[in-house]
Amino acid sequence: MIGVFDSGVGGLSILKYITKELPDYKYVYLADNARNPYGNHSQETVVKYTRQAVNYLFDRGVKLIIVACYSASSLALRTIQDEMLVKKNVKDRKILGVLRPVAEEAAKLTKNKRVGVIATRATTGSKAFETEIAKLDKGIRVFVKSCPLLVPLIEEQWGDKPETRKIAKAYLREMKSFNVDNLILGCTHYPLIQKTISQIMGKKVNVPNIGEIVAKSLKDYLGRHPEIEKSLSKGGAGNTALSNVEFLNTDKIPEFCQLGSKFLGHPITNIKKIDLSEY
């Protein structure tokens, strides 16, 4: 079983493409709506919340966890991997993030070695993208911009409103001046307004689809790690109704189902409320 974890609905923009790329597996999607957004919390708190979610999923029998929250990937992933896997020499479980494959794709695609990142304050403050891209190519300049108003606008379903476009344009004005040729959407909410962002940035700037990137990276990872792939339970080939996905949430179930259906492109019905406080 594959677990996909996020603080809220954003990770559904990743799950959507993973289930298309790898439809044969069973999935669990865990949203910590009771404590989202993680981007407003300290690193210590994000590590604590991520640890609880990962412990819960492992207890449920999940073998591979995708941390689809950029804030958690930036602030907590390495700590959690070290605590739960490296120090204990665990070989049959894996915890992966979304930041690394997206950074790799941007580093591969840039031609002028100028990459932009728009994200939440937590992600930009962590300098995680600068660090990852520098590991790949120290010659690439990375320009980051926090866009704190975009997530609440998207969650209020104002993505198509002229006010949202105006605010996005104001945020991106500075980014355009940096002459980047690739722009990373460093928040899993942003794909819902990717078309708007692409239009504002112009035809010369590539805005990669982060869901597609993560899904293809996961498929490649499983191909290189058959010992993990063989441990994953299957849910029926070619499943288009997402009946092979179980949804878990810590709070705000009706709101999650309504907004999440837009992220996923399919109604969410198979959902259960859980409590992570004991983990």
C-alpha contacts under 8 A as a table, 3 or more apart, distances in Angstrom:
res1	aa1	res2	aa2	distance
1	M	25	Y	6.63
1	M	26	K	5.06
1	M	27	Y	5.61
1	M	28	V	7.32
1	M	61	G	7.08
1	M	62	V	4.96
1	M	63	K	6.02
1	M	64	L	6.96
1	M	231	S	7.88
1	M	232	L	4.77
1	M	233	S	5.02
1	M	234	K	7.39
2	I	25	Y	7.27
2	I	26	K	6.35
2	I	27	Y	4.82
2	I	28	V	6.32
2	I	62	V	5.79
2	I	63	K	6.36
2	I	64	L	5.03
2	I	65	I	5.93
2	I	66	I	7.64
2	I	232	L	6.92
3	G	27	Y	5.67
3	G	28	V	4.69
3	G	29	Y	5.85
3	G	30	L	7.39
3	G	57	L	6.76
3	G	62	V	6.01
3	G	63	K	7.73
3	G	64	L	6.13
3	G	65	I	4.56
3	G	66	I	6.11
4	V	11	G	7.38
4	V	15	L	7.02
4	V	27	Y	7.39
4	V	28	V	6.20
4	V	29	Y	4.79
4	V	30	L	6.26
4	V	65	I	5.76
4	V	66	I	4.76
4	V	67	V	6.13
4	V	68	A	6.35
5	F	11	G	6.96
5	F	29	Y	5.90
5	F	30	L	4.83
5	F	31	A	6.14
5	F	53	A	7.41
5	F	65	I	7.20
5	F	66	I	6.20
5	F	67	V	5.05
5	F	68	A	5.62
5	F	69	C	6.97
6	D	9	V	7.11
6	D	10	G	6.90
6	D	11	G	5.37
6	D	30	L	6.39
6	D	31	A	5.17
6	D	32	D	6.63
6	D	67	V	6.40
6	D	68	A	5.29
6	D	69	C	4.69
7	S	10	G	7.76
7	S	31	A	5.17
7	S	32	D	4.50
7	S	33	N	5.89
7	S	35	R	7.11
7	S	36	N	5.13
7	S	37	P	6.10
7	S	38	Y	6.23
7	S	69	C	6.41
8	G	11	G	7.01
8	G	31	A	4.71
8	G	32	D	5.68
8	G	33	N	5.03
8	G	36	N	6.19
8	G	37	P	7.16
8	G	256	F	7.66
9	V	12	L	5.67
9	V	13	S	7.96
9	V	31	A	6.76
9	V	189	H	7.75
9	V	256	F	6.58
9	V	259	L	7.32
9	V	260	G	5.42
9	V	263	F	7.24
10	G	13	S	5.89
10	G	14	I	7.74
10	G	68	A	7.88
10	G	69	C	7.34
10	G	187	C	7.62
10	G	188	T	4.61
10	G	189	H	4.74
10	G	260	G	8.00
10	G	263	F	7.28
11	G	14	I	5.14
11	G	15	L	6.28
11	G	68	A	5.05
11	G	69	C	6.28
11	G	188	T	5.82
11	G	189	H	7.81
12	L	15	L	4.72
12	L	16	K	5.85
12	L	260	G	6.84
12	L	263	F	5.77
12	L	264	L	5.52
13	S	16	K	5.42
13	S	17	Y	7.16
13	S	188	T	6.34
13	S	189	H	7.38
13	S	191	P	7.00
13	S	211	G	6.06
13	S	263	F	5.47
13	S	264	L	6.11
14	I	17	Y	5.67
14	I	18	I	6.35
14	I	68	A	6.85
14	I	188	T	7.32
14	I	210	I	7.22
14	I	211	G	4.36
14	I	212	E	7.63
14	I	214	V	7.02
14	I	215	A	7.35
15	L	18	I	4.95
15	L	19	T	6.06
15	L	29	Y	7.96
15	L	211	G	7.43
15	L	264	L	7.49
16	K	19	T	5.70
16	K	20	K	6.58
16	K	211	G	7.30
16	K	263	F	7.84
16	K	264	L	5.36
16	K	265	G	7.66
17	Y	20	K	4.98
17	Y	21	E	6.07
17	Y	211	G	5.41
17	Y	212	E	5.70
17	Y	215	A	5.79
18	I	21	E	5.13
18	I	22	L	5.75
18	I	23	P	7.62
18	I	211	G	7.30
18	I	212	E	7.56
18	I	214	V	7.39
18	I	215	A	4.47
18	I	216	K	7.79
18	I	218	L	7.81
19	T	22	L	5.05
19	T	23	P	4.74
19	T	25	Y	7.98
19	T	242	L	7.86
20	K	23	P	5.51
21	E	215	A	6.12
21	E	216	K	6.97
21	E	219	K	7.31
22	L	25	Y	6.67
22	L	215	A	7.77
22	L	219	K	6.99
23	P	235	G	7.82
23	P	236	G	7.47
23	P	237	A	5.89
23	P	238	G	5.47
23	P	239	N	5.94
23	P	240	T	7.86
24	D	234	K	5.40
24	D	235	G	5.42
24	D	236	G	5.18
24	D	237	A	4.40
24	D	238	G	6.50
24	D	239	N	7.20
25	Y	232	L	6.94
25	Y	233	S	5.96
25	Y	234	K	4.07
25	Y	235	G	4.79
25	Y	236	G	7.01
25	Y	237	A	7.86
25	Y	244	N	7.19
26	K	232	L	7.71
26	K	233	S	5.92
26	K	234	K	5.35
26	K	235	G	4.65
26	K	244	N	5.05
26	K	245	V	6.09
27	Y	244	N	6.20
27	Y	245	V	4.63
27	Y	246	E	6.27
28	V	245	V	5.61
28	V	246	E	4.77
28	V	247	F	5.91
28	V	248	L	7.29
29	Y	245	V	7.07
29	Y	246	E	6.21
29	Y	247	F	4.87
29	Y	248	L	6.00
30	L	53	A	7.68
30	L	247	F	6.17
30	L	248	L	4.71
30	L	249	N	5.80
31	A	247	F	7.93
31	A	248	L	6.20
31	A	249	N	4.76
31	A	250	T	6.67
32	D	35	R	5.91
32	D	36	N	6.29
32	D	249	N	5.77
32	D	250	T	5.15
32	D	251	D	7.21
33	N	36	N	5.15
33	N	37	P	7.76
33	N	249	N	6.38
33	N	250	T	5.57
33	N	251	D	5.23
33	N	252	K	6.46
33	N	256	F	7.90
34	A	250	T	5.35
34	A	251	D	4.79
34	A	252	K	7.15
35	R	38	Y	6.97
36	N	39	G	7.83
37	P	40	N	6.05
37	P	41	H	7.84
38	Y	41	H	5.49
38	Y	46	V	6.22
38	Y	71	S	6.25
38	Y	72	A	7.23
39	G	42	S	8.00
39	G	71	S	5.61
39	G	120	T	6.36
39	G	121	R	6.55
39	G	122	A	4.76
39	G	123	T	7.24
40	N	121	R	7.89
40	N	122	A	6.94
41	H	45	T	6.09
41	H	46	V	6.34
41	H	122	A	7.96
42	S	45	T	5.27
42	S	46	V	6.28
43	Q	46	V	5.05
43	Q	47	V	6.10
43	Q	75	L	5.65
43	Q	76	A	7.08
44	E	47	V	5.24
44	E	48	K	6.33
45	T	48	K	5.00
45	T	49	Y	6.20
46	V	49	Y	5.16
46	V	50	T	5.99
46	V	71	S	7.78
46	V	72	A	6.24
46	V	75	L	6.85
46	V	76	A	6.35
47	V	50	T	5.16
47	V	51	R	5.98
47	V	72	A	7.23
47	V	75	L	6.93
47	V	76	A	4.66
47	V	77	L	7.82
47	V	79	T	7.44
47	V	80	I	7.30
48	K	51	R	5.16
48	K	52	Q	6.35
49	Y	52	Q	5.22
49	Y	53	A	6.37
50	T	53	A	5.15
50	T	54	V	6.12
50	T	72	A	6.61
50	T	76	A	6.81
50	T	80	I	7.71
51	R	54	V	5.19
51	R	55	N	6.05
51	R	80	I	6.37
51	R	279	Y	7.80
52	Q	55	N	5.17
52	Q	56	Y	6.18
52	Q	276	L	6.03
52	Q	277	S	7.33
52	Q	278	E	7.87
52	Q	279	Y	4.72
53	A	56	Y	5.14
53	A	57	L	6.28
53	A	276	L	6.60
53	A	279	Y	7.49
54	V	57	L	5.16
54	V	58	F	6.14
54	V	65	I	7.47
55	N	58	F	5.21
55	N	59	D	6.15
55	N	279	Y	6.24
56	Y	59	D	5.11
56	Y	60	R	6.35
56	Y	276	L	7.05
56	Y	279	Y	6.43
57	L	60	R	4.97
57	L	61	G	6.64
57	L	62	V	5.52
57	L	65	I	7.78
58	F	61	G	5.20
58	F	62	V	4.96
58	F	63	K	6.66
59	D	62	V	7.25
62	V	65	I	7.04
63	K	92	D	6.94
63	K	93	R	4.81
63	K	94	K	6.45
63	K	228	I	7.57
63	K	231	S	7.13
63	K	232	L	6.73
64	L	93	R	5.81
64	L	94	K	4.84
64	L	95	I	5.95
64	L	96	L	7.68
64	L	228	I	7.74
64	L	232	L	7.94
65	I	94	K	6.28
65	I	95	I	4.76
65	I	96	L	6.13
66	I	95	I	6.07
66	I	96	L	4.93
66	I	97	G	5.61
66	I	98	V	7.32
67	V	70	Y	7.80
67	V	72	A	6.93
67	V	73	S	6.19
67	V	77	L	7.60
67	V	95	I	7.18
67	V	96	L	6.07
67	V	97	G	4.77
67	V	98	V	6.63
68	A	72	A	7.92
68	A	73	S	7.30
68	A	97	G	6.30
68	A	98	V	5.74
68	A	188	T	7.56
69	C	72	A	5.30
69	C	73	S	6.04
69	C	97	G	7.99
69	C	98	V	7.57
69	C	187	C	7.59
69	C	188	T	6.96
70	Y	73	S	4.85
70	Y	74	S	5.86
70	Y	97	G	7.96
70	Y	98	V	6.87
70	Y	99	L	6.61
70	Y	123	T	6.52
70	Y	186	G	6.67
70	Y	187	C	6.00
70	Y	188	T	7.19
71	S	74	S	5.13
71	S	75	L	5.95
71	S	76	A	7.84
71	S	120	T	7.75
71	S	122	A	5.92
71	S	123	T	5.31
72	A	75	L	5.23
72	A	76	A	5.04
72	A	77	L	6.18
73	S	76	A	5.82
73	S	77	L	4.81
73	S	78	R	7.81
73	S	97	G	5.38
73	S	98	V	6.76
73	S	99	L	6.45
74	S	77	L	6.59
74	S	99	L	7.31
74	S	123	T	5.97
74	S	126	S	6.33
74	S	128	A	5.61
75	L	78	R	7.81
75	L	122	A	7.91
75	L	123	T	7.65
75	L	126	S	6.67
76	A	79	T	5.45
76	A	80	I	6.13
77	L	80	I	5.22
77	L	81	Q	6.06
77	L	95	I	7.89
77	L	96	L	7.76
77	L	97	G	6.83
78	R	81	Q	5.13
78	R	82	D	6.14
79	T	82	D	5.21
79	T	83	E	6.14
80	I	83	E	5.10
80	I	84	M	5.90
80	I	85	L	7.86
81	Q	84	M	5.49
81	Q	85	L	5.35
81	Q	86	V	6.44
81	Q	95	I	6.43
82	D	85	L	5.66
82	D	86	V	4.70
82	D	87	K	5.88
83	E	86	V	6.48
83	E	87	K	5.78
83	E	88	K	7.31
84	M	87	K	6.70
84	M	88	K	6.26
84	M	90	V	7.46
85	L	88	K	5.41
85	L	89	N	5.67
85	L	90	V	4.77
85	L	91	K	7.34
85	L	93	R	7.48
85	L	94	K	7.50
86	V	89	N	5.02
86	V	90	V	6.55
87	K	90	V	7.95
90	V	93	R	6.51
91	K	94	K	7.66
92	D	227	E	7.65
92	D	228	I	6.50
93	R	228	I	7.38
97	G	100	R	6.76
98	V	101	P	6.07
98	V	102	V	6.57
98	V	214	V	6.22
99	L	102	V	5.41
99	L	103	A	6.13
99	L	129	F	7.24
99	L	186	G	7.99
100	R	103	A	5.13
100	R	104	E	6.16
100	R	132	E	6.65
101	P	104	E	5.01
101	P	105	E	6.24
101	P	213	I	6.72
101	P	214	V	6.18
101	P	217	S	6.38
102	V	105	E	5.17
102	V	106	A	6.31
102	V	184	I	7.50
102	V	210	I	6.42
102	V	213	I	6.36
102	V	214	V	7.01
103	A	106	A	5.22
103	A	107	A	6.14
103	A	129	F	6.59
103	A	132	E	6.49
103	A	133	I	5.80
103	A	184	I	8.00
104	E	107	A	5.16
104	E	108	K	6.16
104	E	133	I	7.04
104	E	136	L	7.17
105	E	108	K	5.07
105	E	109	L	6.14
105	E	213	I	7.34
106	A	109	L	5.16
106	A	110	T	6.03
106	A	115	V	7.08
106	A	182	N	6.45
106	A	183	L	7.84
106	A	184	I	7.16
106	A	208	P	7.78
107	A	110	T	5.70
107	A	113	K	7.72
107	A	115	V	7.83
107	A	133	I	6.49
107	A	136	L	6.99
107	A	137	D	7.12
107	A	140	I	7.48
109	L	182	N	7.37
110	T	113	K	5.40
110	T	114	R	6.82
110	T	115	V	6.89
110	T	181	D	6.16
110	T	182	N	6.02
111	K	114	R	7.84
111	K	181	D	7.16
112	N	180	V	7.60
112	N	181	D	6.75
113	K	139	G	6.77
113	K	140	I	4.45
113	K	141	R	6.08
113	K	180	V	7.85
113	K	181	D	7.85
114	R	140	I	5.82
114	R	141	R	4.94
114	R	142	V	6.07
114	R	143	F	7.55
114	R	178	F	7.77
114	R	179	N	7.02
114	R	180	V	4.68
114	R	181	D	6.23
114	R	182	N	7.22
115	V	140	I	7.12
115	V	141	R	6.25
115	V	142	V	4.94
115	V	143	F	6.24
115	V	180	V	5.12
115	V	181	D	6.30
115	V	182	N	5.12
115	V	183	L	5.97
115	V	184	I	7.52
116	G	142	V	5.73
116	G	143	F	4.69
116	G	144	V	5.77
116	G	145	K	7.90
116	G	175	M	6.75
116	G	180	V	5.82
116	G	181	D	7.85
116	G	182	N	6.17
116	G	183	L	4.54
116	G	184	I	6.02
117	V	129	F	7.81
117	V	142	V	7.30
117	V	143	F	6.12
117	V	144	V	4.61
117	V	145	K	6.24
117	V	183	L	5.64
117	V	184	I	4.67
117	V	185	L	6.25
117	V	186	G	6.08
118	I	124	T	7.74
118	I	144	V	5.82
118	I	145	K	4.86
118	I	146	S	5.68
118	I	147	C	6.49
118	I	183	L	7.48
118	I	184	I	6.42
118	I	185	L	5.64
118	I	186	G	5.45
118	I	187	C	7.53
119	A	123	T	6.08
119	A	124	T	6.12
119	A	144	V	7.70
119	A	145	K	6.53
119	A	146	S	5.05
119	A	147	C	5.95
119	A	148	P	7.77
119	A	185	L	6.59
119	A	186	G	4.40
119	A	187	C	5.21
120	T	123	T	5.43
120	T	124	T	6.29
120	T	146	S	5.14
120	T	147	C	5.85
120	T	148	P	5.63
120	T	186	G	7.43
120	T	187	C	6.67
121	R	124	T	5.23
121	R	125	G	5.71
121	R	146	S	5.21
121	R	147	C	7.35
121	R	148	P	6.70
122	A	125	G	5.15
122	A	126	S	6.19
123	T	126	S	5.25
123	T	127	K	6.89
123	T	128	A	6.93
123	T	186	G	7.44
124	T	127	K	5.51
124	T	128	A	7.33
124	T	129	F	7.82
124	T	144	V	6.34
124	T	145	K	6.89
124	T	146	S	6.16
127	K	130	E	5.34
127	K	131	T	6.29
128	A	131	T	5.11
128	A	132	E	6.16
129	F	132	E	5.15
129	F	133	I	5.98
129	F	142	V	7.86
130	E	133	I	5.40
130	E	134	A	6.00
130	E	142	V	5.98
131	T	134	A	5.22
131	T	135	K	6.45
132	E	135	K	5.25
132	E	136	L	6.74
133	I	136	L	5.09
133	I	137	D	6.10
133	I	138	K	7.27
133	I	140	I	7.27
133	I	142	V	7.90
134	A	137	D	5.07
134	A	138	K	4.42
134	A	139	G	7.50
134	A	140	I	6.99
135	K	138	K	6.59
137	D	140	I	5.84
138	K	141	R	7.87
143	F	175	M	7.34
143	F	178	F	7.44
144	V	175	M	7.92
145	K	171	Y	7.53
145	K	175	M	7.36
147	C	150	L	5.99
147	C	168	A	7.97
147	C	171	Y	6.48
148	P	151	V	6.59
148	P	152	P	7.97
149	L	152	P	5.89
149	L	153	L	6.41
149	L	167	I	7.84
150	L	153	L	5.17
150	L	154	I	6.12
150	L	164	T	7.34
150	L	167	I	7.87
150	L	168	A	7.30
150	L	190	Y	7.62
151	V	154	I	5.14
151	V	155	E	6.11
151	V	189	H	6.26
151	V	190	Y	7.50
152	P	155	E	4.99
152	P	156	E	6.07
153	L	156	E	5.09
153	L	157	Q	6.38
153	L	158	W	5.25
153	L	159	G	6.48
153	L	164	T	6.79
154	I	157	Q	4.90
154	I	158	W	5.45
154	I	159	G	5.06
154	I	189	H	7.07
154	I	190	Y	7.98
154	I	192	L	7.47
154	I	193	I	7.97
155	E	158	W	7.40
155	E	259	L	7.02
157	Q	160	D	7.73
157	Q	259	L	7.66
158	W	161	K	5.17
158	W	164	T	6.56
159	G	164	T	6.09
159	G	165	R	7.87
159	G	192	L	7.06
159	G	193	I	6.00
160	D	164	T	7.01
160	D	165	R	7.57
160	D	193	I	7.70
161	K	164	T	5.43
161	K	165	R	6.72
162	P	165	R	5.06
162	P	166	K	6.14
163	E	166	K	5.07
163	E	167	I	6.28
164	T	167	I	5.17
164	T	168	A	6.06
165	R	168	A	5.06
165	R	169	K	5.99
165	R	196	T	6.77
166	K	169	K	5.09
166	K	170	A	6.31
167	I	170	A	5.07
167	I	171	Y	6.34
168	A	171	Y	5.10
168	A	172	L	6.08
168	A	197	I	7.12
169	K	172	L	5.08
169	K	173	R	5.97
169	K	197	I	7.93
169	K	200	I	6.34
170	A	173	R	5.39
170	A	174	E	7.86
171	Y	174	E	6.72
171	Y	175	M	7.51
172	L	175	M	4.90
172	L	176	K	6.11
172	L	200	I	7.52
172	L	201	M	7.27
173	R	176	K	5.30
173	R	177	S	6.61
174	E	177	S	5.15
174	E	178	F	6.82
175	M	178	F	5.35
175	M	179	N	7.32
175	M	180	V	7.28
176	K	179	N	5.56
176	K	180	V	6.78
176	K	201	M	6.44
180	V	183	L	6.95
180	V	205	V	6.82
181	D	204	K	6.44
181	D	205	V	4.47
181	D	206	N	6.06
182	N	205	V	5.35
182	N	206	N	4.66
182	N	207	V	5.89
182	N	208	P	7.62
183	L	205	V	6.88
183	L	206	N	6.25
183	L	207	V	5.04
183	L	208	P	7.27
184	I	207	V	6.31
184	I	208	P	6.71
185	L	188	T	7.33
185	L	190	Y	6.14
185	L	191	P	7.25
185	L	207	V	7.40
185	L	208	P	7.75
185	L	210	I	7.14
186	G	190	Y	7.73
187	C	190	Y	5.69
188	T	191	P	6.43
188	T	210	I	7.93
189	H	192	L	6.14
190	Y	193	I	5.52
190	Y	194	Q	6.13
191	P	194	Q	4.62
191	P	209	N	7.30
191	P	210	I	7.68
192	L	195	K	7.89
192	L	263	F	6.99
193	I	196	T	5.32
193	I	197	I	6.32
194	Q	197	I	5.02
194	Q	198	S	6.01
194	Q	207	V	7.66
195	K	198	S	5.14
195	K	199	Q	6.19
196	T	199	Q	5.17
196	T	200	I	6.28
197	I	200	I	5.18
197	I	201	M	6.17
198	S	201	M	5.17
198	S	202	G	6.05
198	S	203	K	7.44
198	S	205	V	7.47
198	S	206	N	7.58
198	S	207	V	6.27
199	Q	202	G	5.24
199	Q	203	K	7.37
201	M	204	K	7.74
201	M	205	V	6.10
202	G	205	V	5.89
203	K	206	N	7.34
208	P	213	I	7.76
209	N	212	E	5.52
209	N	213	I	6.39
210	I	213	I	5.00
210	I	214	V	6.16
211	G	214	V	5.35
211	G	215	A	6.11
212	E	215	A	5.15
212	E	216	K	6.12
213	I	216	K	5.39
213	I	217	S	6.09
214	V	217	S	5.01
214	V	218	L	6.08
215	A	218	L	5.16
215	A	219	K	6.27
216	K	219	K	5.05
216	K	220	D	6.19
217	S	220	D	5.10
217	S	221	Y	6.09
218	L	221	Y	4.90
218	L	222	L	6.21
219	K	222	L	5.30
219	K	223	G	6.31
220	D	223	G	5.05
220	D	224	R	6.37
221	Y	224	R	5.15
221	Y	225	H	6.16
222	L	225	H	4.94
222	L	226	P	6.12
222	L	228	I	6.81
222	L	229	E	5.42
223	G	226	P	6.11
223	G	229	E	7.55
225	H	228	I	5.63
225	H	229	E	6.44
226	P	229	E	4.77
226	P	230	K	5.90
227	E	230	K	5.54
227	E	231	S	6.78
228	I	231	S	5.32
228	I	232	L	6.87
229	E	232	L	5.54
230	K	233	S	7.98
235	G	239	N	7.87
235	G	244	N	5.24
236	G	239	N	6.11
236	G	244	N	7.37
239	N	242	L	6.09
239	N	243	S	7.20
239	N	244	N	7.22
240	T	243	S	7.95
241	A	266	H	7.76
242	L	245	V	5.48
243	S	246	E	7.59
243	S	270	N	7.84
245	V	270	N	7.74
246	E	270	N	5.89
246	E	271	I	6.39
247	F	268	I	7.91
247	F	270	N	5.97
247	F	271	I	4.47
247	F	272	K	6.35
248	L	271	I	5.55
248	L	272	K	4.94
248	L	273	K	5.83
248	L	274	I	6.55
249	N	252	K	7.81
249	N	253	I	6.83
249	N	271	I	7.32
249	N	272	K	6.30
249	N	273	K	4.96
249	N	274	I	5.94
250	T	253	I	7.98
250	T	273	K	5.42
250	T	274	I	5.10
250	T	275	D	5.83
250	T	276	L	7.37
251	D	273	K	6.67
252	K	255	E	5.55
252	K	256	F	6.11
253	I	256	F	5.09
253	I	257	C	6.16
253	I	271	I	7.99
253	I	273	K	7.39
254	P	257	C	5.20
254	P	258	Q	6.21
255	E	258	Q	5.23
255	E	259	L	6.15
255	E	260	G	7.97
256	F	259	L	5.45
256	F	260	G	5.33
257	C	260	G	5.07
257	C	261	S	5.88
257	C	267	P	7.32
257	C	268	I	5.44
257	C	269	T	7.37
258	Q	261	S	5.60
258	Q	262	K	7.23
258	Q	267	P	7.97
258	Q	268	I	7.87
259	L	262	K	5.43
259	L	263	F	6.78
260	G	263	F	5.01
260	G	264	L	6.07
260	G	268	I	7.18
261	S	264	L	5.09
261	S	265	G	5.53
261	S	266	H	5.17
261	S	267	P	4.86
261	S	268	I	5.81
262	K	265	G	5.13
262	K	266	H	7.06
264	L	267	P	7.74
268	I	271	I	7.20
275	D	278	E	7.38
276	L	279	Y	5.54
